[in-house]
Amino acid sequence: MSPLVSIERDVVPRAPTLVVFLDGWIDAGGAAALARAALLDQIPSKRFATFDGDALIDYRARRPTMQLVDGVIGAVRWPEIELRAGVDRSGNDVLLLVGPEPDMRWREFTAEVAALAKSYDVRMVVGLGAFPAPVPHTRAVRLASTASDAVLAEKVGFVGGTLEVPCGIQGVLERACGDAGVPAVGIWARVPHYLAATPYPAAAASLIDGLASAAGLALNSGDLHAEAAAARSRIDELVSNSDEHLSLIGQLEAQVDADEPTLNVALPSGDELAAELERFLREQPDN
Protein backbone atom coordinates (compact mmCIF):
# COMPACT_ATOMS: atom_id res chain seq x y z
CA MET A 1 0.00 0.00 0.00
CA SER A 2 1.17 3.54 -0.74
CA PRO A 3 2.74 5.63 2.04
CA LEU A 4 -0.01 8.17 1.29
CA VAL A 5 -2.57 6.07 3.16
CA SER A 6 -2.72 4.22 6.47
CA ILE A 7 -5.39 1.49 6.81
CA GLU A 8 -7.16 0.72 10.08
CA ARG A 9 -8.68 -2.75 9.62
CA ASP A 10 -11.26 -2.81 12.42
CA VAL A 11 -13.98 -3.25 9.81
CA VAL A 12 -13.73 -4.77 6.34
CA PRO A 13 -16.64 -3.52 4.17
CA ARG A 14 -18.56 -5.81 1.82
CA ALA A 15 -19.03 -4.45 -1.71
CA PRO A 16 -19.50 -0.91 -0.39
CA THR A 17 -20.57 2.29 -2.10
CA LEU A 18 -17.84 4.93 -1.84
CA VAL A 19 -19.30 8.42 -1.34
CA VAL A 20 -16.94 11.36 -1.88
CA PHE A 21 -17.19 14.68 -0.02
CA LEU A 22 -13.97 16.69 -0.38
CA ASP A 23 -14.24 20.38 0.46
CA GLY A 24 -12.66 23.05 -1.69
CA TRP A 25 -14.39 23.01 -5.06
CA ILE A 26 -17.80 24.35 -6.16
CA ASP A 27 -20.58 23.85 -3.62
CA ALA A 28 -23.37 26.30 -4.43
CA GLY A 29 -25.78 26.79 -1.57
CA GLY A 30 -23.56 24.61 0.61
CA ALA A 31 -25.65 21.72 -0.70
CA ALA A 32 -22.95 19.04 -0.60
CA ALA A 33 -21.89 20.12 2.90
CA LEU A 34 -25.51 19.91 4.09
CA ALA A 35 -25.89 16.50 2.44
CA ARG A 36 -22.67 15.28 4.06
CA ALA A 37 -23.84 16.35 7.51
CA ALA A 38 -27.18 14.60 6.98
CA LEU A 39 -25.47 11.45 5.78
CA LEU A 40 -22.99 11.34 8.67
CA ASP A 41 -25.90 11.81 11.09
CA GLN A 42 -27.82 8.82 9.78
CA ILE A 43 -24.91 6.49 9.03
CA PRO A 44 -22.82 5.95 12.18
CA SER A 45 -19.26 5.48 10.95
CA LYS A 46 -15.76 4.79 12.18
CA ARG A 47 -12.44 5.70 10.68
CA PHE A 48 -11.23 3.10 8.19
CA ALA A 49 -8.18 4.84 6.69
CA THR A 50 -6.32 8.15 6.81
CA PHE A 51 -4.24 9.95 4.19
CA ASP A 52 -0.92 11.67 4.80
CA GLY A 53 -1.79 15.31 5.36
CA ASP A 54 1.86 16.41 5.32
CA ALA A 55 2.12 15.11 1.74
CA LEU A 56 -1.25 16.33 0.48
CA ILE A 57 -2.25 19.51 2.33
CA ASP A 58 -0.76 23.01 2.25
CA TYR A 59 -1.11 24.03 5.88
CA ARG A 60 -0.65 27.71 4.99
CA ALA A 61 -3.84 27.52 2.93
CA ARG A 62 -5.67 25.20 5.36
CA ARG A 63 -4.17 26.04 8.70
CA PRO A 64 -4.52 23.76 11.73
CA THR A 65 -6.40 25.12 14.73
CA MET A 66 -5.23 25.18 18.32
CA GLN A 67 -7.10 25.28 21.58
CA LEU A 68 -6.09 27.95 24.06
CA VAL A 69 -6.98 27.69 27.76
CA ASP A 70 -5.98 30.77 29.74
CA GLY A 71 -3.20 31.42 27.28
CA VAL A 72 -1.87 27.84 27.35
CA ILE A 73 -1.85 25.88 24.11
CA GLY A 74 -3.73 22.60 24.34
CA ALA A 75 -4.70 20.37 21.43
CA VAL A 76 -3.69 21.19 17.87
CA ARG A 77 -6.21 19.93 15.32
CA TRP A 78 -4.88 19.21 11.84
CA PRO A 79 -7.00 19.12 8.67
CA GLU A 80 -7.38 15.45 7.71
CA ILE A 81 -8.51 13.44 4.73
CA GLU A 82 -10.03 10.22 5.96
CA LEU A 83 -12.05 7.27 4.81
CA ARG A 84 -14.89 6.30 7.14
CA ALA A 85 -16.89 3.06 7.11
CA GLY A 86 -20.57 2.68 8.01
CA VAL A 87 -23.80 0.86 7.19
CA ASP A 88 -27.13 2.28 5.99
CA ARG A 89 -30.54 1.32 7.43
CA SER A 90 -30.79 -1.70 5.13
CA GLY A 91 -27.35 -3.05 5.96
CA ASN A 92 -25.56 -1.77 2.85
CA ASP A 93 -21.90 -0.97 3.50
CA VAL A 94 -20.83 2.61 2.79
CA LEU A 95 -17.39 4.23 2.69
CA LEU A 96 -17.23 8.00 3.12
CA LEU A 97 -14.21 9.94 1.82
CA VAL A 98 -14.23 13.23 3.73
CA GLY A 99 -11.91 16.14 4.36
CA PRO A 100 -10.31 18.93 2.34
CA GLU A 101 -9.52 18.60 -1.34
CA PRO A 102 -5.78 17.82 -1.57
CA ASP A 103 -3.55 20.76 -2.45
CA MET A 104 -0.84 18.57 -4.00
CA ARG A 105 -0.11 15.19 -5.61
CA TRP A 106 -3.54 14.78 -7.17
CA ARG A 107 -2.48 12.00 -9.53
CA GLU A 108 -0.98 9.92 -6.73
CA PHE A 109 -3.95 10.54 -4.47
CA THR A 110 -6.59 9.62 -7.05
CA ALA A 111 -4.60 6.55 -8.13
CA GLU A 112 -4.45 5.44 -4.49
CA VAL A 113 -8.19 5.93 -3.93
CA ALA A 114 -8.95 4.05 -7.16
CA ALA A 115 -6.69 1.20 -6.03
CA LEU A 116 -8.45 1.08 -2.65
CA ALA A 117 -11.84 1.02 -4.39
CA LYS A 118 -10.71 -1.85 -6.55
CA SER A 119 -9.17 -3.86 -3.71
CA TYR A 120 -12.25 -3.54 -1.47
CA ASP A 121 -14.71 -4.40 -4.27
CA VAL A 122 -16.38 -0.99 -4.25
CA ARG A 123 -19.45 -1.37 -6.43
CA MET A 124 -19.88 2.33 -7.17
CA VAL A 125 -18.17 5.64 -6.44
CA VAL A 126 -20.51 8.63 -6.01
CA GLY A 127 -19.40 12.22 -5.57
CA LEU A 128 -21.78 15.00 -4.55
CA GLY A 129 -21.66 18.67 -5.49
CA ALA A 130 -23.73 21.69 -6.53
CA PHE A 131 -23.25 24.50 -9.01
CA PRO A 132 -25.05 27.82 -9.59
CA ALA A 133 -27.39 27.85 -12.58
CA PRO A 134 -30.12 30.14 -13.93
CA VAL A 135 -32.99 28.07 -12.52
CA PRO A 136 -35.82 29.24 -10.23
CA HIS A 137 -36.34 28.22 -6.63
CA THR A 138 -40.01 27.56 -7.51
CA ARG A 139 -39.20 24.39 -9.43
CA ALA A 140 -37.84 21.02 -8.27
CA VAL A 141 -34.05 20.84 -8.09
CA ARG A 142 -32.62 19.27 -11.23
CA LEU A 143 -29.57 17.02 -11.06
CA ALA A 144 -26.74 16.67 -13.55
CA SER A 145 -24.01 14.05 -13.73
CA THR A 146 -20.33 13.72 -14.44
CA ALA A 147 -19.94 10.00 -15.00
CA SER A 148 -17.43 7.37 -16.03
CA ASP A 149 -19.86 5.91 -18.58
CA ALA A 150 -22.99 6.81 -20.54
CA VAL A 151 -25.28 4.46 -18.59
CA LEU A 152 -24.62 6.23 -15.30
CA ALA A 153 -24.88 9.66 -16.94
CA GLU A 154 -28.28 8.72 -18.35
CA LYS A 155 -29.44 7.40 -14.97
CA VAL A 156 -28.81 10.71 -13.20
CA GLY A 157 -29.28 13.15 -16.11
CA PHE A 158 -26.70 15.35 -17.78
CA VAL A 159 -26.00 18.66 -19.47
CA GLY A 160 -25.97 17.98 -23.21
CA GLY A 161 -23.21 18.90 -25.60
CA THR A 162 -19.45 19.16 -25.25
CA LEU A 163 -18.07 21.35 -22.47
CA GLU A 164 -14.51 22.25 -21.45
CA VAL A 165 -14.64 23.26 -17.79
CA PRO A 166 -12.27 23.49 -14.81
CA CYS A 167 -12.12 20.30 -12.79
CA GLY A 168 -12.06 19.54 -9.08
CA ILE A 169 -10.48 16.48 -7.49
CA GLN A 170 -13.86 14.73 -7.63
CA GLY A 171 -13.84 14.68 -11.44
CA VAL A 172 -10.26 13.41 -11.56
CA LEU A 173 -11.16 10.70 -9.04
CA GLU A 174 -14.21 9.63 -11.04
CA ARG A 175 -12.07 9.26 -14.17
CA ALA A 176 -9.39 7.30 -12.27
CA CYS A 177 -11.97 4.94 -10.78
CA GLY A 178 -13.65 4.45 -14.14
CA ASP A 179 -10.28 3.61 -15.70
CA ALA A 180 -9.74 1.06 -12.89
CA GLY A 181 -13.05 -0.63 -13.72
CA VAL A 182 -15.05 0.86 -10.84
CA PRO A 183 -18.25 2.68 -11.96
CA ALA A 184 -18.15 6.30 -10.84
CA VAL A 185 -20.62 9.17 -11.04
CA GLY A 186 -20.75 12.72 -9.75
CA ILE A 187 -24.22 13.93 -8.80
CA TRP A 188 -24.56 17.70 -9.08
CA ALA A 189 -27.50 19.81 -7.97
CA ARG A 190 -28.38 22.94 -9.92
CA VAL A 191 -28.85 25.76 -7.41
CA PRO A 192 -30.58 29.04 -8.35
CA HIS A 193 -27.73 31.42 -9.14
CA TYR A 194 -29.26 34.10 -6.94
CA LEU A 195 -29.13 31.73 -3.95
CA ALA A 196 -25.65 30.29 -4.52
CA ALA A 197 -24.19 32.04 -1.46
CA THR A 198 -27.11 31.08 0.81
CA PRO A 199 -27.68 27.66 2.41
CA TYR A 200 -30.06 25.84 0.07
CA PRO A 201 -31.44 22.67 1.70
CA ALA A 202 -33.63 21.80 -1.29
CA ALA A 203 -30.49 20.99 -3.27
CA ALA A 204 -29.05 18.95 -0.40
CA ALA A 205 -32.26 16.91 -0.18
CA SER A 206 -32.09 16.22 -3.91
CA LEU A 207 -28.48 15.10 -3.59
CA ILE A 208 -29.42 12.61 -0.86
CA ASP A 209 -32.35 11.35 -2.94
CA GLY A 210 -30.15 11.11 -6.03
CA LEU A 211 -27.50 9.18 -4.10
CA ALA A 212 -30.10 6.78 -2.74
CA SER A 213 -31.50 6.17 -6.21
CA ALA A 214 -28.17 5.81 -8.03
CA ALA A 215 -26.50 3.58 -5.43
CA GLY A 216 -29.53 1.71 -4.07
CA LEU A 217 -28.99 2.99 -0.52
CA ALA A 218 -31.63 3.40 2.21
CA LEU A 219 -31.32 7.10 3.10
CA ASN A 220 -33.63 9.62 4.75
CA SER A 221 -33.91 13.17 3.39
CA GLY A 222 -37.04 14.13 5.36
CA ASP A 223 -35.39 16.74 7.60
CA LEU A 224 -33.76 18.43 4.61
CA HIS A 225 -37.06 18.54 2.74
CA ALA A 226 -38.67 20.17 5.79
CA GLU A 227 -35.88 22.77 5.94
CA ALA A 228 -36.32 23.35 2.22
CA ALA A 229 -40.04 24.03 2.64
CA ALA A 230 -39.34 26.60 5.36
CA ALA A 231 -36.66 28.29 3.23
CA ARG A 232 -39.01 28.35 0.24
CA SER A 233 -41.63 30.22 2.29
CA ARG A 234 -39.10 32.87 3.33
CA ILE A 235 -37.86 33.36 -0.22
CA ASP A 236 -41.40 33.54 -1.62
CA GLU A 237 -42.23 36.22 0.96
CA LEU A 238 -39.41 38.44 -0.27
CA VAL A 239 -39.96 37.84 -3.98
CA SER A 240 -43.68 38.60 -3.73
CA ASN A 241 -42.90 42.21 -2.77
CA SER A 242 -41.08 43.06 -6.01
CA ASP A 243 -42.47 43.10 -9.54
CA GLU A 244 -38.90 42.99 -10.87
CA HIS A 245 -38.10 39.85 -8.90
CA LEU A 246 -41.35 38.21 -9.93
CA SER A 247 -40.50 38.97 -13.54
CA LEU A 248 -37.05 37.39 -13.16
CA ILE A 249 -38.51 34.26 -11.57
CA GLY A 250 -41.09 34.10 -14.35
CA GLN A 251 -38.36 34.17 -17.01
CA LEU A 252 -36.48 31.37 -15.28
CA GLU A 253 -39.66 29.31 -14.91
CA ALA A 254 -40.45 29.70 -18.60
CA GLN A 255 -36.98 28.49 -19.57
CA VAL A 256 -37.07 25.48 -17.27
CA ASP A 257 -40.62 24.55 -18.24
CA ALA A 258 -39.61 24.68 -21.89
CA ASP A 259 -36.61 22.49 -21.03
CA GLU A 260 -34.25 24.86 -22.80
CA PRO A 261 -30.51 24.91 -22.08
CA THR A 262 -29.99 27.40 -19.27
CA LEU A 263 -26.35 27.19 -18.25
CA ASN A 264 -25.24 30.17 -20.34
CA VAL A 265 -28.25 32.46 -19.97
CA ALA A 266 -27.34 35.98 -18.79
CA LEU A 267 -29.80 37.59 -16.40
CA PRO A 268 -28.33 40.88 -15.15
CA SER A 269 -30.83 41.35 -12.33
CA GLY A 270 -29.74 38.10 -10.68
CA ASP A 271 -26.94 39.75 -8.70
CA GLU A 272 -29.31 42.34 -7.31
CA LEU A 273 -31.83 39.69 -6.36
CA ALA A 274 -29.09 37.59 -4.78
CA ALA A 275 -27.92 40.48 -2.60
CA GLU A 276 -31.45 41.24 -1.43
CA LEU A 277 -32.23 37.59 -0.74
CA GLU A 278 -29.04 37.15 1.26
CA ARG A 279 -29.81 40.26 3.30
CA PHE A 280 -33.38 39.12 3.88
CA LEU A 281 -32.37 35.64 4.98
CA ARG A 282 -29.65 36.94 7.32
CA GLU A 283 -32.27 39.02 9.08
CA GLN A 284 -34.46 36.00 9.82
CA PRO A 285 -34.18 34.93 13.48
CA ASP A 286 -34.12 31.18 12.67
CA ASN A 287 -31.41 31.37 9.98
C-alpha positions as CSV (number, residue, x, y, z in Angstrom):
1,M,0.0,0.0,0.0
2,S,1.2,3.5,-0.7
3,P,2.7,5.6,2.0
4,L,0.0,8.2,1.3
5,V,-2.6,6.1,3.2
6,S,-2.7,4.2,6.5
7,I,-5.4,1.5,6.8
8,E,-7.2,0.7,10.1
9,R,-8.7,-2.7,9.6
10,D,-11.3,-2.8,12.4
11,V,-14.0,-3.2,9.8
12,V,-13.7,-4.8,6.3
13,P,-16.6,-3.5,4.2
14,R,-18.6,-5.8,1.8
15,A,-19.0,-4.4,-1.7
16,P,-19.5,-0.9,-0.4
17,T,-20.6,2.3,-2.1
18,L,-17.8,4.9,-1.8
19,V,-19.3,8.4,-1.3
20,V,-16.9,11.4,-1.9
21,F,-17.2,14.7,0.0
22,L,-14.0,16.7,-0.4
23,D,-14.2,20.4,0.5
24,G,-12.7,23.0,-1.7
25,W,-14.4,23.0,-5.1
26,I,-17.8,24.4,-6.2
27,D,-20.6,23.8,-3.6
28,A,-23.4,26.3,-4.4
29,G,-25.8,26.8,-1.6
30,G,-23.6,24.6,0.6
31,A,-25.7,21.7,-0.7
32,A,-23.0,19.0,-0.6
33,A,-21.9,20.1,2.9
34,L,-25.5,19.9,4.1
35,A,-25.9,16.5,2.4
36,R,-22.7,15.3,4.1
37,A,-23.8,16.4,7.5
38,A,-27.2,14.6,7.0
39,L,-25.5,11.4,5.8
40,L,-23.0,11.3,8.7
41,D,-25.9,11.8,11.1
42,Q,-27.8,8.8,9.8
43,I,-24.9,6.5,9.0
44,P,-22.8,5.9,12.2
45,S,-19.3,5.5,11.0
46,K,-15.8,4.8,12.2
47,R,-12.4,5.7,10.7
48,F,-11.2,3.1,8.2
49,A,-8.2,4.8,6.7
50,T,-6.3,8.2,6.8
51,F,-4.2,9.9,4.2
52,D,-0.9,11.7,4.8
53,G,-1.8,15.3,5.4
54,D,1.9,16.4,5.3
55,A,2.1,15.1,1.7
56,L,-1.2,16.3,0.5
57,I,-2.2,19.5,2.3
58,D,-0.8,23.0,2.2
59,Y,-1.1,24.0,5.9
60,R,-0.6,27.7,5.0
61,A,-3.8,27.5,2.9
62,R,-5.7,25.2,5.4
63,R,-4.2,26.0,8.7
64,P,-4.5,23.8,11.7
65,T,-6.4,25.1,14.7
66,M,-5.2,25.2,18.3
67,Q,-7.1,25.3,21.6
68,L,-6.1,27.9,24.1
69,V,-7.0,27.7,27.8
70,D,-6.0,30.8,29.7
71,G,-3.2,31.4,27.3
72,V,-1.9,27.8,27.4
73,I,-1.8,25.9,24.1
74,G,-3.7,22.6,24.3
75,A,-4.7,20.4,21.4
76,V,-3.7,21.2,17.9
77,R,-6.2,19.9,15.3
78,W,-4.9,19.2,11.8
79,P,-7.0,19.1,8.7
80,E,-7.4,15.5,7.7
81,I,-8.5,13.4,4.7
82,E,-10.0,10.2,6.0
83,L,-12.1,7.3,4.8
84,R,-14.9,6.3,7.1
85,A,-16.9,3.1,7.1
86,G,-20.6,2.7,8.0
87,V,-23.8,0.9,7.2
88,D,-27.1,2.3,6.0
89,R,-30.5,1.3,7.4
90,S,-30.8,-1.7,5.1
91,G,-27.4,-3.1,6.0
92,N,-25.6,-1.8,2.9
93,D,-21.9,-1.0,3.5
94,V,-20.8,2.6,2.8
95,L,-17.4,4.2,2.7
96,L,-17.2,8.0,3.1
97,L,-14.2,9.9,1.8
98,V,-14.2,13.2,3.7
99,G,-11.9,16.1,4.4
100,P,-10.3,18.9,2.3
101,E,-9.5,18.6,-1.3
102,P,-5.8,17.8,-1.6
103,D,-3.6,20.8,-2.4
104,M,-0.8,18.6,-4.0
105,R,-0.1,15.2,-5.6
106,W,-3.5,14.8,-7.2
107,R,-2.5,12.0,-9.5
108,E,-1.0,9.9,-6.7
109,F,-4.0,10.5,-4.5
110,T,-6.6,9.6,-7.0
111,A,-4.6,6.6,-8.1
112,E,-4.4,5.4,-4.5
113,V,-8.2,5.9,-3.9
114,A,-8.9,4.1,-7.2
115,A,-6.7,1.2,-6.0
116,L,-8.4,1.1,-2.7
117,A,-11.8,1.0,-4.4
118,K,-10.7,-1.9,-6.5
119,S,-9.2,-3.9,-3.7
120,Y,-12.3,-3.5,-1.5
121,D,-14.7,-4.4,-4.3
122,V,-16.4,-1.0,-4.2
123,R,-19.4,-1.4,-6.4
124,M,-19.9,2.3,-7.2
125,V,-18.2,5.6,-6.4
126,V,-20.5,8.6,-6.0
127,G,-19.4,12.2,-5.6
128,L,-21.8,15.0,-4.5
129,G,-21.7,18.7,-5.5
130,A,-23.7,21.7,-6.5
131,F,-23.3,24.5,-9.0
132,P,-25.1,27.8,-9.6
133,A,-27.4,27.8,-12.6
134,P,-30.1,30.1,-13.9
135,V,-33.0,28.1,-12.5
136,P,-35.8,29.2,-10.2
137,H,-36.3,28.2,-6.6
138,T,-40.0,27.6,-7.5
139,R,-39.2,24.4,-9.4
140,A,-37.8,21.0,-8.3
141,V,-34.0,20.8,-8.1
142,R,-32.6,19.3,-11.2
143,L,-29.6,17.0,-11.1
144,A,-26.7,16.7,-13.6
145,S,-24.0,14.1,-13.7
146,T,-20.3,13.7,-14.4
147,A,-19.9,10.0,-15.0
148,S,-17.4,7.4,-16.0
149,D,-19.9,5.9,-18.6
150,A,-23.0,6.8,-20.5
151,V,-25.3,4.5,-18.6
152,L,-24.6,6.2,-15.3
153,A,-24.9,9.7,-16.9
154,E,-28.3,8.7,-18.3
155,K,-29.4,7.4,-15.0
156,V,-28.8,10.7,-13.2
157,G,-29.3,13.1,-16.1
158,F,-26.7,15.3,-17.8
159,V,-26.0,18.7,-19.5
160,G,-26.0,18.0,-23.2
161,G,-23.2,18.9,-25.6
162,T,-19.4,19.2,-25.2
163,L,-18.1,21.4,-22.5
164,E,-14.5,22.2,-21.4
165,V,-14.6,23.3,-17.8
166,P,-12.3,23.5,-14.8
167,C,-12.1,20.3,-12.8
168,G,-12.1,19.5,-9.1
169,I,-10.5,16.5,-7.5
170,Q,-13.9,14.7,-7.6
171,G,-13.8,14.7,-11.4
172,V,-10.3,13.4,-11.6
173,L,-11.2,10.7,-9.0
174,E,-14.2,9.6,-11.0
175,R,-12.1,9.3,-14.2
176,A,-9.4,7.3,-12.3
177,C,-12.0,4.9,-10.8
178,G,-13.6,4.5,-14.1
179,D,-10.3,3.6,-15.7
180,A,-9.7,1.1,-12.9
181,G,-13.0,-0.6,-13.7
182,V,-15.1,0.9,-10.8
183,P,-18.3,2.7,-12.0
184,A,-18.2,6.3,-10.8
185,V,-20.6,9.2,-11.0
186,G,-20.7,12.7,-9.7
187,I,-24.2,13.9,-8.8
188,W,-24.6,17.7,-9.1
189,A,-27.5,19.8,-8.0
190,R,-28.4,22.9,-9.9
191,V,-28.8,25.8,-7.4
192,P,-30.6,29.0,-8.4
193,H,-27.7,31.4,-9.1
194,Y,-29.3,34.1,-6.9
195,L,-29.1,31.7,-4.0
196,A,-25.7,30.3,-4.5
197,A,-24.2,32.0,-1.5
198,T,-27.1,31.1,0.8
199,P,-27.7,27.7,2.4
200,Y,-30.1,25.8,0.1
201,P,-31.4,22.7,1.7
202,A,-33.6,21.8,-1.3
203,A,-30.5,21.0,-3.3
204,A,-29.0,19.0,-0.4
205,A,-32.3,16.9,-0.2
206,S,-32.1,16.2,-3.9
207,L,-28.5,15.1,-3.6
208,I,-29.4,12.6,-0.9
209,D,-32.3,11.4,-2.9
210,G,-30.1,11.1,-6.0
211,L,-27.5,9.2,-4.1
212,A,-30.1,6.8,-2.7
213,S,-31.5,6.2,-6.2
214,A,-28.2,5.8,-8.0
215,A,-26.5,3.6,-5.4
216,G,-29.5,1.7,-4.1
217,L,-29.0,3.0,-0.5
218,A,-31.6,3.4,2.2
219,L,-31.3,7.1,3.1
220,N,-33.6,9.6,4.8
221,S,-33.9,13.2,3.4
222,G,-37.0,14.1,5.4
223,D,-35.4,16.7,7.6
224,L,-33.8,18.4,4.6
225,H,-37.1,18.5,2.7
226,A,-38.7,20.2,5.8
227,E,-35.9,22.8,5.9
228,A,-36.3,23.3,2.2
229,A,-40.0,24.0,2.6
230,A,-39.3,26.6,5.4
231,A,-36.7,28.3,3.2
232,R,-39.0,28.4,0.2
233,S,-41.6,30.2,2.3
234,R,-39.1,32.9,3.3
235,I,-37.9,33.4,-0.2
236,D,-41.4,33.5,-1.6
237,E,-42.2,36.2,1.0
238,L,-39.4,38.4,-0.3
239,V,-40.0,37.8,-4.0
240,S,-43.7,38.6,-3.7
241,N,-42.9,42.2,-2.8
242,S,-41.1,43.1,-6.0
243,D,-42.5,43.1,-9.5
244,E,-38.9,43.0,-10.9
245,H,-38.1,39.8,-8.9
246,L,-41.4,38.2,-9.9
247,S,-40.5,39.0,-13.5
248,L,-37.1,37.4,-13.2
249,I,-38.5,34.3,-11.6
250,G,-41.1,34.1,-14.3
251,Q,-38.4,34.2,-17.0
252,L,-36.5,31.4,-15.3
253,E,-39.7,29.3,-14.9
254,A,-40.4,29.7,-18.6
255,Q,-37.0,28.5,-19.6
256,V,-37.1,25.5,-17.3
257,D,-40.6,24.6,-18.2
258,A,-39.6,24.7,-21.9
259,D,-36.6,22.5,-21.0
260,E,-34.3,24.9,-22.8
261,P,-30.5,24.9,-22.1
262,T,-30.0,27.4,-19.3
263,L,-26.3,27.2,-18.3
264,N,-25.2,30.2,-20.3
265,V,-28.2,32.5,-20.0
266,A,-27.3,36.0,-18.8
267,L,-29.8,37.6,-16.4
268,P,-28.3,40.9,-15.1
269,S,-30.8,41.4,-12.3
270,G,-29.7,38.1,-10.7
271,D,-26.9,39.7,-8.7
272,E,-29.3,42.3,-7.3
273,L,-31.8,39.7,-6.4
274,A,-29.1,37.6,-4.8
275,A,-27.9,40.5,-2.6
276,E,-31.4,41.2,-1.4
277,L,-32.2,37.6,-0.7
278,E,-29.0,37.1,1.3
279,R,-29.8,40.3,3.3
280,F,-33.4,39.1,3.9
281,L,-32.4,35.6,5.0
282,R,-29.6,36.9,7.3
283,E,-32.3,39.0,9.1
284,Q,-34.5,36.0,9.8
285,P,-34.2,34.9,13.5
286,D,-34.1,31.2,12.7
287,N,-31.4,31.4,10.0
